[in-house]
Amino acid sequence: MRSTAPIRDLSHGLDVPPQCARLRRTGKDRFNQRAIFVVLICLVSVVSLLVLWQARFILLLLFAGYIGALILTTLTTAFQSWFRIRRRGLAFTMVICSIIAVIAAGIWLRGPALAQQVGDLQADIASAAREIASRFQAQGWGRWVIAHSTNSTQISRALSMALSGVGGAVYLTASTVAGLFLVAIASIYLAAEPDFYFRGIRRILPAANRDTIEACCAAATRMLRSWLLAKVVSMTAIGAFVAMGLLLLRVPLAGTLGTIAALLTFVPNLGPILSVIPAALLASAISPAKGILTVALFCAAHFLEGNLVTPLAERTIVKLPPALTLAVQLLLASVAGALGVALAAPLTAVMLGVADVLLPSGTGRPSESAAHARTAAEKFDTRVQVS
């Protein structure tokens, strides 16, 4: 028989009924459990943040692989439509073979000449930088600036380091080929079987939030695809305009400089500034007037691209807000350096796509991106059921 005698509380010297003692012990146990749970949550959060911080470069490379996979998937869909191919695997194989054939033909036809031009460009930029520095010191006002500076030795040393770093920038760009190769492999793996990875992600998503997350992913993919189309148009226009302009100005290595300008256009805000440096140095080494004309050529190219090419194609492509893109670039530059700056714009496009679903317009009607996202999710469900 259970005893109902009072229990003496030694801490207060009072008699406590057994029911109150059990309630007190239960309350302490619950408090201890909650405290342990909060501590575990904090530890897991801290460890997760540390893991994400250590793996930030790997995550950005995987995101770059996702961009490549999106390009390959878009080309595969286009091949299926153009050549009326029902099997996706056959169309994907045709895309990979076509890309390999184009790269191989380019290397066979222009590979040695391009490698020679890159080497000549690096040497010419270094010599042009030294020529400009000697011209600066030969001028009377240049000597006056150096003589009246607070520390001319440090200025000369910083100038020489900066000029030598300009030539090394081209070599640094060429050294990224290994990283691009890894991204290409990841892109092929992701694009080969996208439904397999989507099906695995779908299984680990909570059932209550599955539709919202799938809509966000579909909207982000659609926004990123539109941004990539806009960037291809912009890069092509800039590269062709700059190459033809440099040929008219008789600047050496015009084709290589136009290609560099087209590739650096992929990076908004910072890319156009970096692209003008090698061309301006080579042109200034020939004559100061030609250097000014080269800078004016780049300004005209980007002005026409931003005010003529992009507005004409705005019905089918998307243009990111410059201030938002710059803010993301500054943030990722402090986190991941040059890789973060290069991938800031596509990450901004992804964030805008997600925000379009989570924060729709106040009209009470679903946004266009959300409608496309739901359509994509329904198509994915159909593919999963069929498979």
C-alpha positions as a Python dict, from the first residue, in 0.01 Angstrom:
ca = {
    (1, 'M'): (0, 0, 0),
    (2, 'R'): (141, 342, -108),
    (3, 'S'): (232, 568, 181),
    (4, 'T'): (66, 910, 198),
    (5, 'A'): (278, 1038, 488),
    (6, 'P'): (424, 1385, 438),
    (7, 'I'): (784, 1409, 322),
    (8, 'R'): (1009, 1653, 503),
    (9, 'D'): (1184, 1898, 275),
    (10, 'L'): (1530, 1925, 429),
    (11, 'S'): (1614, 2244, 239),
    (12, 'H'): (1325, 2439, 394),
    (13, 'G'): (1236, 2231, 695),
    (14, 'L'): (876, 2186, 578),
    (15, 'D'): (656, 1882, 535),
    (16, 'V'): (574, 1835, 161),
    (17, 'P'): (296, 1600, 44),
    (18, 'P'): (412, 1314, -185),
    (19, 'Q'): (211, 1450, -478),
    (20, 'C'): (389, 1788, -460),
    (21, 'A'): (726, 1616, -433),
    (22, 'R'): (654, 1410, -746),
    (23, 'L'): (539, 1721, -935),
    (24, 'R'): (854, 1902, -830),
    (25, 'R'): (1073, 1616, -946),
    (26, 'T'): (880, 1599, -1275),
    (27, 'G'): (926, 1974, -1327),
    (28, 'K'): (1298, 1947, -1262),
    (29, 'D'): (1326, 1655, -1505),
    (30, 'R'): (1143, 1850, -1774),
    (31, 'F'): (1363, 2154, -1715),
    (32, 'N'): (1674, 1940, -1741),
    (33, 'Q'): (1550, 1780, -2062),
    (34, 'R'): (1473, 2118, -2216),
    (35, 'A'): (1811, 2253, -2109),
    (36, 'I'): (1989, 1954, -2264),
    (37, 'F'): (1783, 1994, -2582),
    (38, 'V'): (1872, 2364, -2611),
    (39, 'V'): (2240, 2289, -2553),
    (40, 'L'): (2234, 2017, -2820),
    (41, 'I'): (2061, 2249, -3065),
    (42, 'C'): (2324, 2518, -3003),
    (43, 'L'): (2608, 2268, -3047),
    (44, 'V'): (2458, 2130, -3369),
    (45, 'S'): (2409, 2484, -3502),
    (46, 'V'): (2766, 2585, -3422),
    (47, 'V'): (2910, 2266, -3575),
    (48, 'S'): (2693, 2310, -3885),
    (49, 'L'): (2807, 2669, -3930),
    (50, 'L'): (3170, 2564, -3892),
    (51, 'V'): (3126, 2286, -4147),
    (52, 'L'): (2957, 2524, -4391),
    (53, 'W'): (3236, 2777, -4343),
    (54, 'Q'): (3506, 2519, -4408),
    (55, 'A'): (3318, 2384, -4710),
    (56, 'R'): (3222, 2720, -4861),
    (57, 'F'): (3451, 2677, -5163),
    (58, 'I'): (3320, 2324, -5225),
    (59, 'L'): (2961, 2449, -5206),
    (60, 'L'): (3036, 2728, -5453),
    (61, 'L'): (3200, 2480, -5691),
    (62, 'L'): (2892, 2257, -5664),
    (63, 'F'): (2676, 2559, -5744),
    (64, 'A'): (2895, 2625, -6047),
    (65, 'G'): (2842, 2260, -6142),
    (66, 'Y'): (2468, 2316, -6109),
    (67, 'I'): (2493, 2610, -6351),
    (68, 'G'): (2680, 2392, -6598),
    (69, 'A'): (2424, 2115, -6555),
    (70, 'L'): (2145, 2364, -6624),
    (71, 'I'): (2317, 2467, -6947),
    (72, 'L'): (2360, 2104, -7054),
    (73, 'T'): (1999, 2023, -6965),
    (74, 'T'): (1875, 2321, -7167),
    (75, 'L'): (2083, 2212, -7466),
    (76, 'T'): (1955, 1856, -7431),
    (77, 'T'): (1595, 1977, -7437),
    (78, 'A'): (1673, 2189, -7743),
    (79, 'F'): (1829, 1889, -7921),
    (80, 'Q'): (1522, 1680, -7844),
    (81, 'S'): (1303, 1951, -7996),
    (82, 'W'): (1520, 2022, -8300),
    (83, 'F'): (1596, 1663, -8400),
    (84, 'R'): (1270, 1510, -8266),
    (85, 'I'): (1451, 1268, -8034),
    (86, 'R'): (1235, 1094, -7775),
    (87, 'R'): (1510, 940, -7565),
    (88, 'R'): (1677, 1194, -7342),
    (89, 'G'): (1992, 986, -7303),
    (90, 'L'): (2056, 994, -7678),
    (91, 'A'): (2006, 1370, -7694),
    (92, 'F'): (2237, 1423, -7393),
    (93, 'T'): (2505, 1208, -7557),
    (94, 'M'): (2474, 1415, -7874),
    (95, 'V'): (2517, 1736, -7673),
    (96, 'I'): (2831, 1608, -7498),
    (97, 'C'): (2978, 1480, -7824),
    (98, 'S'): (2902, 1809, -7998),
    (99, 'I'): (3069, 2011, -7721),
    (100, 'I'): (3375, 1784, -7724),
    (101, 'A'): (3394, 1809, -8104),
    (102, 'V'): (3376, 2189, -8095),
    (103, 'I'): (3644, 2211, -7826),
    (104, 'A'): (3868, 1962, -8008),
    (105, 'A'): (3827, 2147, -8338),
    (106, 'G'): (3905, 2477, -8169),
    (107, 'I'): (4218, 2337, -8006),
    (108, 'W'): (4331, 2174, -8330),
    (109, 'L'): (4269, 2484, -8544),
    (110, 'R'): (4348, 2768, -8306),
    (111, 'G'): (4503, 2602, -8001),
    (112, 'P'): (4873, 2664, -8072),
    (113, 'A'): (4804, 3016, -8199),
    (114, 'L'): (4586, 3094, -7896),
    (115, 'A'): (4851, 2966, -7656),
    (116, 'Q'): (5111, 3178, -7834),
    (117, 'Q'): (4883, 3481, -7817),
    (118, 'V'): (4824, 3433, -7444),
    (119, 'G'): (5199, 3414, -7387),
    (120, 'D'): (5257, 3717, -7606),
    (121, 'L'): (4980, 3902, -7426),
    (122, 'Q'): (5137, 3840, -7087),
    (123, 'A'): (5479, 3954, -7211),
    (124, 'D'): (5335, 4254, -7398),
    (125, 'I'): (5136, 4369, -7095),
    (126, 'A'): (5445, 4354, -6874),
    (127, 'S'): (5654, 4546, -7128),
    (128, 'A'): (5372, 4797, -7186),
    (129, 'A'): (5347, 4855, -6811),
    (130, 'R'): (5722, 4922, -6791),
    (131, 'E'): (5699, 5153, -7093),
    (132, 'I'): (5419, 5353, -6932),
    (133, 'A'): (5612, 5376, -6605),
    (134, 'S'): (5924, 5501, -6787),
    (135, 'R'): (5716, 5758, -6976),
    (136, 'F'): (5566, 5875, -6650),
    (137, 'Q'): (5910, 5923, -6497),
    (138, 'A'): (6038, 6094, -6814),
    (139, 'Q'): (5778, 6369, -6791),
    (140, 'G'): (5848, 6676, -6583),
    (141, 'W'): (5519, 6661, -6397),
    (142, 'G'): (5578, 6291, -6329),
    (143, 'R'): (5916, 6358, -6172),
    (144, 'W'): (5758, 6642, -5975),
    (145, 'V'): (5487, 6409, -5837),
    (146, 'I'): (5745, 6149, -5737),
    (147, 'A'): (5980, 6409, -5585),
    (148, 'H'): (5708, 6581, -5380),
    (149, 'S'): (5545, 6263, -5256),
    (150, 'T'): (5573, 6175, -4888),
    (151, 'N'): (5751, 5849, -4957),
    (152, 'S'): (5858, 5811, -5318),
    (153, 'T'): (6033, 5478, -5255),
    (154, 'Q'): (5715, 5311, -5135),
    (155, 'I'): (5516, 5460, -5424),
    (156, 'S'): (5765, 5331, -5681),
    (157, 'R'): (5765, 4990, -5518),
    (158, 'A'): (5385, 4975, -5508),
    (159, 'L'): (5367, 5090, -5870),
    (160, 'S'): (5607, 4819, -5984),
    (161, 'M'): (5418, 4555, -5787),
    (162, 'A'): (5087, 4666, -5935),
    (163, 'L'): (5223, 4667, -6289),
    (164, 'S'): (5377, 4324, -6249),
    (165, 'G'): (5050, 4197, -6105),
    (166, 'V'): (4865, 4304, -6420),
    (167, 'G'): (5070, 4063, -6627),
    (168, 'G'): (5016, 3790, -6368),
    (169, 'A'): (4640, 3833, -6386),
    (170, 'V'): (4633, 3671, -6730),
    (171, 'Y'): (4838, 3380, -6600),
    (172, 'L'): (4604, 3349, -6302),
    (173, 'T'): (4308, 3334, -6540),
    (174, 'A'): (4476, 3054, -6736),
    (175, 'S'): (4546, 2861, -6414),
    (176, 'T'): (4172, 2829, -6346),
    (177, 'V'): (4139, 2568, -6621),
    (178, 'A'): (4185, 2290, -6365),
    (179, 'G'): (3898, 2423, -6154),
    (180, 'L'): (3680, 2457, -6462),
    (181, 'F'): (3756, 2095, -6548),
    (182, 'L'): (3626, 1983, -6207),
    (183, 'V'): (3316, 2195, -6253),
    (184, 'A'): (3264, 2041, -6597),
    (185, 'I'): (3278, 1688, -6453),
    (186, 'A'): (3026, 1780, -6182),
    (187, 'S'): (2801, 1938, -6446),
    (188, 'I'): (2803, 1623, -6657),
    (189, 'Y'): (2719, 1403, -6359),
    (190, 'L'): (2432, 1629, -6251),
    (191, 'A'): (2292, 1673, -6602),
    (192, 'A'): (2314, 1303, -6690),
    (193, 'E'): (2045, 1198, -6439),
    (194, 'P'): (1878, 1509, -6291),
    (195, 'D'): (1561, 1321, -6195),
    (196, 'F'): (1762, 1081, -5981),
    (197, 'Y'): (1901, 1365, -5768),
    (198, 'F'): (1566, 1549, -5758),
    (199, 'R'): (1392, 1231, -5645),
    (200, 'G'): (1642, 1187, -5362),
    (201, 'I'): (1599, 1548, -5251),
    (202, 'R'): (1223, 1510, -5268),
    (203, 'R'): (1231, 1212, -5033),
    (204, 'I'): (1421, 1397, -4759),
    (205, 'L'): (1198, 1705, -4772),
    (206, 'P'): (921, 1742, -4512),
    (207, 'A'): (586, 1655, -4662),
    (208, 'A'): (425, 1975, -4531),
    (209, 'N'): (681, 2202, -4700),
    (210, 'R'): (753, 1991, -5006),
    (211, 'D'): (536, 2186, -5250),
    (212, 'T'): (676, 2524, -5139),
    (213, 'I'): (1038, 2410, -5162),
    (214, 'E'): (981, 2254, -5504),
    (215, 'A'): (817, 2576, -5623),
    (216, 'C'): (1116, 2776, -5496),
    (217, 'C'): (1360, 2545, -5673),
    (218, 'A'): (1165, 2561, -5999),
    (219, 'A'): (1139, 2941, -5984),
    (220, 'A'): (1509, 2975, -5904),
    (221, 'T'): (1596, 2748, -6198),
    (222, 'R'): (1377, 2949, -6432),
    (223, 'M'): (1528, 3279, -6316),
    (224, 'L'): (1881, 3142, -6347),
    (225, 'R'): (1812, 3010, -6698),
    (226, 'S'): (1681, 3352, -6804),
    (227, 'W'): (1985, 3524, -6654),
    (228, 'L'): (2219, 3286, -6837),
    (229, 'L'): (2045, 3365, -7165),
    (230, 'A'): (2087, 3737, -7097),
    (231, 'K'): (2452, 3690, -7013),
    (232, 'V'): (2521, 3488, -7331),
    (233, 'V'): (2368, 3769, -7539),
    (234, 'S'): (2569, 4031, -7348),
    (235, 'M'): (2899, 3841, -7370),
    (236, 'T'): (2860, 3780, -7743),
    (237, 'A'): (2779, 4145, -7814),
    (238, 'I'): (3067, 4278, -7602),
    (239, 'G'): (3323, 4034, -7744),
    (240, 'A'): (3232, 4104, -8108),
    (241, 'F'): (3216, 4482, -8063),
    (242, 'V'): (3546, 4503, -7874),
    (243, 'A'): (3732, 4273, -8116),
    (244, 'M'): (3617, 4469, -8421),
    (245, 'G'): (3694, 4803, -8255),
    (246, 'L'): (4045, 4696, -8155),
    (247, 'L'): (4107, 4571, -8509),
    (248, 'L'): (4008, 4912, -8645),
    (249, 'L'): (4238, 5080, -8391),
    (250, 'R'): (4517, 4838, -8490),
    (251, 'V'): (4576, 4723, -8135),
    (252, 'P'): (4771, 4394, -8126),
    (253, 'L'): (4599, 4071, -8020),
    (254, 'A'): (4254, 4215, -8082),
    (255, 'G'): (4084, 3875, -8098),
    (256, 'T'): (4234, 3758, -7769),
    (257, 'L'): (4145, 4086, -7598),
    (258, 'G'): (3789, 4060, -7731),
    (259, 'T'): (3761, 3706, -7594),
    (260, 'I'): (3890, 3820, -7254),
    (261, 'A'): (3638, 4107, -7256),
    (262, 'A'): (3356, 3864, -7338),
    (263, 'L'): (3453, 3621, -7062),
    (264, 'L'): (3494, 3893, -6798),
    (265, 'T'): (3148, 4028, -6886),
    (266, 'F'): (3014, 3724, -6699),
    (267, 'V'): (3111, 3907, -6378),
    (268, 'P'): (2894, 4220, -6347),
    (269, 'N'): (3034, 4552, -6220),
    (270, 'L'): (3391, 4429, -6173),
    (271, 'G'): (3439, 4234, -6497),
    (272, 'P'): (3404, 4530, -6739),
    (273, 'I'): (3662, 4727, -6538),
    (274, 'L'): (3913, 4441, -6541),
    (275, 'S'): (3863, 4373, -6912),
    (276, 'V'): (3973, 4722, -7016),
    (277, 'I'): (4308, 4710, -6830),
    (278, 'P'): (4513, 4484, -7063),
    (279, 'A'): (4376, 4647, -7380),
    (280, 'A'): (4436, 4998, -7245),
    (281, 'L'): (4794, 4911, -7144),
    (282, 'L'): (4879, 4767, -7485),
    (283, 'A'): (4723, 5061, -7666),
    (284, 'S'): (4888, 5319, -7437),
    (285, 'A'): (5228, 5164, -7504),
    (286, 'I'): (5175, 5248, -7874),
    (287, 'S'): (5048, 5601, -7815),
    (288, 'P'): (4855, 5782, -7538),
    (289, 'A'): (4584, 5883, -7786),
    (290, 'K'): (4528, 5522, -7884),
    (291, 'G'): (4499, 5429, -7516),
    (292, 'I'): (4228, 5693, -7466),
    (293, 'L'): (4045, 5568, -7775),
    (294, 'T'): (4061, 5211, -7642),
    (295, 'V'): (3906, 5313, -7310),
    (296, 'A'): (3637, 5504, -7503),
    (297, 'L'): (3575, 5191, -7713),
    (298, 'F'): (3509, 4979, -7403),
    (299, 'C'): (3282, 5247, -7256),
    (300, 'A'): (3085, 5264, -7581),
    (301, 'A'): (3060, 4885, -7598),
    (302, 'H'): (2914, 4852, -7248),
    (303, 'F'): (2691, 5157, -7301),
    (304, 'L'): (2541, 5008, -7617),
    (305, 'E'): (2505, 4668, -7451),
    (306, 'G'): (2324, 4813, -7151),
    (307, 'N'): (2101, 5054, -7342),
    (308, 'L'): (2042, 4880, -7675),
    (309, 'V'): (2110, 4505, -7670),
    (310, 'T'): (1965, 4424, -7329),
    (311, 'P'): (1645, 4637, -7366),
    (312, 'L'): (1571, 4474, -7702),
    (313, 'A'): (1590, 4129, -7542),
    (314, 'E'): (1416, 4215, -7213),
    (315, 'R'): (1099, 4034, -7319),
    (316, 'T'): (1268, 3696, -7281),
    (317, 'I'): (1562, 3762, -7048),
    (318, 'V'): (1609, 3903, -6701),
    (319, 'K'): (1833, 4184, -6577),
    (320, 'L'): (1948, 4183, -6215),
    (321, 'P'): (1937, 4497, -5998),
    (322, 'P'): (2292, 4640, -6006),
    (323, 'A'): (2293, 4756, -5642),
    (324, 'L'): (2176, 4417, -5514),
    (325, 'T'): (2431, 4235, -5730),
    (326, 'L'): (2709, 4462, -5604),
    (327, 'A'): (2610, 4401, -5242),
    (328, 'V'): (2617, 4023, -5293),
    (329, 'Q'): (2953, 4054, -5469),
    (330, 'L'): (3104, 4246, -5176),
    (331, 'L'): (2964, 3994, -4929),
    (332, 'L'): (3090, 3688, -5118),
    (333, 'A'): (3425, 3856, -5189),
    (334, 'S'): (3490, 3871, -4814),
    (335, 'V'): (3378, 3509, -4776),
    (336, 'A'): (3520, 3325, -5078),
    (337, 'G'): (3736, 3573, -5268),
    (338, 'A'): (3739, 3570, -5649),
    (339, 'L'): (3519, 3260, -5671),
    (340, 'G'): (3247, 3431, -5470),
    (341, 'V'): (3266, 3742, -5691),
    (342, 'A'): (3232, 3531, -6006),
    (343, 'L'): (2925, 3344, -5875),
    (344, 'A'): (2756, 3639, -5702),
    (345, 'A'): (2534, 3727, -5999),
    (346, 'P'): (2386, 3376, -6053),
    (347, 'L'): (2335, 3345, -5677),
    (348, 'T'): (2146, 3676, -5688),
    (349, 'A'): (1928, 3539, -5968),
    (350, 'V'): (1852, 3231, -5757),
    (351, 'M'): (1761, 3446, -5456),
    (352, 'L'): (1528, 3659, -5668),
    (353, 'G'): (1356, 3347, -5797),
    (354, 'V'): (1303, 3216, -5444),
    (355, 'A'): (1182, 3557, -5324),
    (356, 'D'): (931, 3571, -5609),
    (357, 'V'): (764, 3258, -5468),
    (358, 'L'): (793, 3331, -5095),
    (359, 'L'): (712, 3702, -5131),
    (360, 'P'): (457, 3731, -5413),
    (361, 'S'): (307, 4059, -5525),
    (362, 'G'): (26, 4208, -5325),
    (363, 'T'): (-230, 4175, -5604),
    (364, 'G'): (-372, 3858, -5454),
    (365, 'R'): (-285, 3662, -5766),
    (366, 'P'): (5, 3421, -5791),
    (367, 'S'): (315, 3561, -5958),
    (368, 'E'): (432, 3443, -6299),
    (369, 'S'): (736, 3270, -6151),
    (370, 'A'): (521, 3087, -5897),
    (371, 'A'): (288, 2968, -6174),
    (372, 'H'): (579, 2842, -6379),
    (373, 'A'): (722, 2683, -6065),
    (374, 'R'): (403, 2490, -5995),
    (375, 'T'): (388, 2378, -6358),
    (376, 'A'): (746, 2253, -6336),
    (377, 'A'): (670, 2071, -6011),
    (378, 'E'): (367, 1901, -6171),
    (379, 'K'): (579, 1792, -6468),
    (380, 'F'): (838, 1655, -6231),
    (381, 'D'): (573, 1458, -6042),
    (382, 'T'): (457, 1311, -6373),
    (383, 'R'): (811, 1206, -6464),
    (384, 'V'): (861, 1048, -6124),
    (385, 'Q'): (534, 851, -6152),
    (386, 'V'): (620, 734, -6502),
    (387, 'S'): (968, 627, -6400),
}
